[in-house]
Amino acid sequence: MTGLEALGRDLFVVEGPIVRDMGMPFTTRMTVVRLGDGSLWIASPVPVPFAVLADIVALGRVRYLVSPTPRHFWRLNGWHDLFPEAELWSSPITPFTLKKGDLPLTGVLGDQVPDQWAGDLGHVLVRGSRWLNEVFFFHAASRTLLVEDLVQVHEPRQGHPLRNALVTLGGVASPMGGVARDIRLTFRDRRAARESIDRVLQWDFDQIVLAHGPVITHDARGVVEGAFAWLQKAEGHPHEKTQGRRG
């Protein structure tokens, strides 16, 4: 676990602990955005030492705690205890949402960006799957795309051949990564998904913060195009874009 790291204007990340989901280990990362009014917007919060928490609080008032993907909903609990006055926001609740009790949600994210942070962040609700309705965010000030579960890049782990084989078969192994094959299968309406990703590609971003993988600083647009090339095939696009390199 590392401290608070600045990635651009008013954008920060904190590396969290390794967690297990469905028996597989995942790296974790949370994103902190300082909004124009000086308050903080935090996505997928992770446990942090007191010193890191103090650094975060020094940036501004923690006002919004957000779960952009169903599998990160449970992470809101601990931070709600720390900041009970902060608004809680979630991606659409699905059978895949990982909960630990009920939380007093302020709202569920849809197609409309909440007024509370519309001046600082854009978002696209990626449609097409009734199980994994993730919300991609765009922080214009740092030209950064924020992605949680849909795109992953997993490094090989020494001494874990079975895990490494599963990651490779799943289509999310480093260096290319991508959208896991089991996640792809949940997208029954691929046209809706393609339309969502086309909207994402309209943003002018040059880096990507992944929750499960490296921060991508090279050919960010190519990374997104490559990760979702399977949608182009499904929709019969005549020209398939190539996968980009990661840096």
C-alpha positions as CSV (number, residue, x, y, z in Angstrom):
1,M,0.0,0.0,0.0
2,T,1.3,3.4,-0.9
3,G,0.4,7.0,0.0
4,L,-1.6,9.6,-1.8
5,E,-0.2,10.1,-5.3
6,A,-1.0,13.0,-7.6
7,L,-1.6,12.1,-11.2
8,G,-2.6,15.5,-12.6
9,R,-4.5,18.6,-11.8
10,D,-6.8,17.8,-8.8
11,L,-6.5,14.1,-9.4
12,F,-5.0,11.6,-6.9
13,V,-4.9,7.9,-6.4
14,V,-4.2,5.6,-3.4
15,E,-3.1,1.9,-3.9
16,G,-5.2,-0.4,-1.7
17,P,-4.7,-4.0,-0.4
18,I,-5.0,-7.1,-2.4
19,V,-8.6,-8.5,-2.2
20,R,-10.2,-11.7,-3.3
21,D,-13.3,-11.9,-5.5
22,M,-14.6,-15.3,-6.5
23,G,-11.4,-16.8,-5.3
24,M,-9.2,-14.6,-7.4
25,P,-6.8,-12.0,-6.0
26,F,-7.2,-8.4,-7.3
27,T,-5.1,-5.3,-6.8
28,T,-7.2,-2.3,-5.7
29,R,-7.0,1.4,-6.2
30,M,-9.2,4.3,-5.3
31,T,-9.4,7.7,-7.0
32,V,-9.7,11.1,-5.3
33,V,-10.8,14.2,-7.3
34,R,-10.8,17.6,-5.8
35,L,-13.8,19.4,-7.3
36,G,-14.0,23.1,-8.3
37,D,-15.6,24.0,-5.0
38,G,-12.7,22.4,-3.0
39,S,-14.6,19.3,-1.9
40,L,-13.6,15.7,-2.6
41,W,-15.1,13.1,-4.8
42,I,-13.8,9.6,-4.0
43,A,-14.4,6.5,-6.2
44,S,-14.1,2.9,-4.9
45,P,-12.6,3.8,-1.5
46,V,-10.0,1.4,0.0
47,P,-8.7,1.0,3.6
48,V,-5.8,3.4,4.2
49,P,-3.5,4.1,7.1
50,F,-4.2,7.1,9.4
51,A,-1.4,9.2,7.8
52,V,-2.9,8.7,4.3
53,L,-6.3,9.5,5.6
54,A,-4.9,12.7,7.1
55,D,-3.4,13.7,3.7
56,I,-6.7,13.1,2.0
57,V,-8.6,15.2,4.6
58,A,-6.1,18.0,4.2
59,L,-7.0,18.2,0.5
60,G,-10.6,19.2,1.3
61,R,-13.9,18.0,2.7
62,V,-14.9,14.4,1.7
63,R,-18.3,15.1,0.2
64,Y,-19.1,12.3,-2.3
65,L,-18.3,8.5,-2.0
66,V,-19.0,6.7,-5.2
67,S,-19.2,3.0,-6.3
68,P,-18.9,3.1,-10.1
69,T,-19.3,-0.7,-10.5
70,P,-21.5,-3.3,-8.7
71,R,-18.5,-5.2,-7.3
72,H,-17.2,-2.2,-5.4
73,F,-20.4,-1.3,-3.6
74,W,-19.2,-2.9,-0.3
75,R,-16.3,-0.6,-0.2
76,L,-18.6,2.3,0.7
77,N,-19.3,0.9,4.1
78,G,-16.1,1.7,5.9
79,W,-15.9,5.2,4.5
80,H,-19.5,5.9,5.3
81,D,-18.6,5.2,8.9
82,L,-15.7,7.7,8.7
83,F,-17.7,10.4,6.8
84,P,-21.4,9.9,7.6
85,E,-22.3,13.3,6.1
86,A,-20.8,12.4,2.7
87,E,-23.3,11.6,-0.1
88,L,-23.2,7.9,-1.3
89,W,-23.7,7.2,-5.0
90,S,-23.7,3.9,-6.8
91,S,-23.9,2.4,-10.3
92,P,-27.2,0.6,-10.9
93,I,-27.9,-2.2,-8.5
94,T,-27.8,-5.6,-10.2
95,P,-27.8,-9.2,-9.1
96,F,-24.0,-8.8,-9.2
97,T,-23.8,-6.0,-6.7
98,L,-21.6,-6.9,-3.8
99,K,-23.2,-5.6,-0.7
100,K,-22.5,-5.7,3.1
101,G,-25.8,-4.5,4.5
102,D,-27.9,-1.5,3.4
103,L,-26.5,2.0,2.9
104,P,-28.4,5.3,2.7
105,L,-27.8,6.0,-1.0
106,T,-28.2,9.6,-2.2
107,G,-28.6,8.4,-5.7
108,V,-28.1,5.8,-8.4
109,L,-26.0,6.8,-11.4
110,G,-27.8,6.9,-14.7
111,D,-27.4,8.7,-18.0
112,Q,-27.5,12.1,-16.5
113,V,-24.4,13.4,-14.7
114,P,-25.4,14.7,-11.2
115,D,-25.4,18.5,-10.9
116,Q,-23.2,18.1,-7.8
117,W,-20.1,17.4,-9.9
118,A,-21.2,18.0,-13.5
119,G,-18.7,20.9,-13.8
120,D,-15.7,18.6,-13.1
121,L,-16.6,15.1,-14.2
122,G,-18.5,13.5,-17.1
123,H,-19.7,10.0,-17.1
124,V,-21.1,7.3,-19.3
125,L,-23.1,4.4,-18.0
126,V,-22.0,1.4,-20.1
127,R,-25.1,-0.4,-21.1
128,G,-25.7,-3.8,-22.6
129,S,-25.3,-6.0,-19.6
130,R,-27.9,-6.5,-16.9
131,W,-25.2,-7.7,-14.5
132,L,-22.3,-5.3,-14.8
133,N,-23.6,-1.8,-15.4
134,E,-20.3,0.1,-14.8
135,V,-20.0,3.9,-15.0
136,F,-16.9,5.3,-16.8
137,F,-15.9,8.8,-15.5
138,F,-13.9,11.4,-17.3
139,H,-11.9,14.1,-15.4
140,A,-11.4,16.8,-17.9
141,A,-8.9,18.9,-15.9
142,S,-6.4,16.0,-16.0
143,R,-7.7,14.4,-19.2
144,T,-8.1,11.1,-17.4
145,L,-10.5,8.3,-17.9
146,L,-11.5,6.3,-14.8
147,V,-12.3,2.6,-15.3
148,E,-13.1,0.1,-12.6
149,D,-13.9,-3.5,-13.6
150,L,-14.6,-3.7,-17.3
151,V,-11.0,-3.2,-18.4
152,Q,-8.3,-5.0,-16.3
153,V,-4.6,-5.8,-16.6
154,H,-3.2,-8.5,-14.3
155,E,0.6,-9.0,-13.9
156,P,1.8,-12.6,-13.5
157,R,2.5,-13.7,-10.0
158,Q,5.5,-15.9,-9.3
159,G,4.6,-19.3,-7.8
160,H,0.9,-19.1,-8.9
161,P,0.8,-21.0,-12.2
162,L,-2.9,-21.8,-12.0
163,R,-3.9,-18.3,-11.3
164,N,-1.6,-17.0,-14.1
165,A,-3.2,-19.5,-16.6
166,L,-6.7,-18.4,-15.6
167,V,-5.8,-14.8,-16.1
168,T,-4.3,-15.5,-19.6
169,L,-7.3,-17.6,-20.6
170,G,-9.6,-14.9,-19.3
171,G,-8.1,-12.3,-21.6
172,V,-6.8,-9.9,-18.9
173,A,-3.2,-10.8,-18.7
174,S,-0.4,-8.2,-18.9
175,P,0.7,-6.5,-21.0
176,M,-2.4,-6.1,-23.1
177,G,-5.2,-7.0,-20.7
178,G,-8.8,-6.2,-21.8
179,V,-12.3,-7.1,-20.9
180,A,-12.5,-10.5,-19.2
181,R,-14.2,-13.2,-21.2
182,D,-16.7,-14.0,-18.5
183,I,-17.7,-10.3,-18.4
184,R,-18.1,-10.2,-22.1
185,L,-20.7,-13.0,-21.9
186,T,-22.9,-10.8,-19.7
187,F,-23.4,-8.3,-22.6
188,R,-26.5,-9.5,-24.4
189,D,-27.1,-6.2,-26.0
190,R,-23.8,-5.5,-27.7
191,R,-25.1,-2.7,-29.8
192,A,-26.0,-0.8,-26.7
193,A,-22.5,-1.5,-25.3
194,R,-20.8,-0.3,-28.5
195,E,-22.8,2.9,-28.5
196,S,-21.7,3.5,-24.9
197,I,-18.0,3.0,-25.7
198,D,-18.4,5.2,-28.8
199,R,-19.5,8.0,-26.3
200,V,-16.5,7.3,-24.1
201,L,-14.2,7.6,-27.1
202,Q,-15.5,11.1,-27.8
203,W,-13.7,12.3,-24.7
204,D,-10.2,13.8,-25.0
205,F,-8.3,11.6,-22.6
206,D,-4.6,10.7,-22.6
207,Q,-4.4,8.5,-19.5
208,I,-6.5,5.9,-17.8
209,V,-6.8,5.0,-14.1
210,L,-7.7,1.3,-13.8
211,A,-8.9,-0.1,-10.5
212,H,-7.3,-3.4,-11.4
213,G,-4.1,-2.8,-13.3
214,P,-1.6,0.0,-14.0
215,V,-2.2,3.6,-14.6
216,I,-2.0,3.8,-18.4
217,T,-0.1,6.8,-19.7
218,H,0.6,5.7,-23.3
219,D,-1.9,5.4,-26.2
220,A,-4.9,5.5,-23.8
221,R,-7.4,5.8,-26.6
222,G,-5.9,2.7,-28.3
223,V,-6.2,0.8,-25.1
224,V,-9.9,1.4,-24.9
225,E,-10.4,0.6,-28.6
226,G,-8.4,-2.6,-28.3
227,A,-10.2,-3.7,-25.1
228,F,-13.6,-3.4,-26.8
229,A,-12.7,-4.7,-30.3
230,W,-14.9,-7.8,-29.6
231,L,-17.9,-5.4,-29.8
232,Q,-16.9,-4.3,-33.2
233,K,-16.7,-7.9,-34.4
234,A,-20.1,-8.5,-32.9
235,E,-21.7,-5.6,-34.7
236,G,-20.0,-6.4,-38.0
237,H,-17.8,-3.3,-38.2
238,P,-15.8,-3.5,-41.5
239,H,-12.6,-2.3,-39.9
240,E,-11.3,-3.7,-36.6
241,K,-9.1,-1.3,-34.6
242,T,-5.9,-2.6,-33.3
243,Q,-5.0,-2.9,-29.6
244,G,-2.9,-0.2,-28.1
245,R,0.2,-0.6,-26.0
246,R,0.2,0.1,-22.3
247,G,2.7,2.2,-20.5
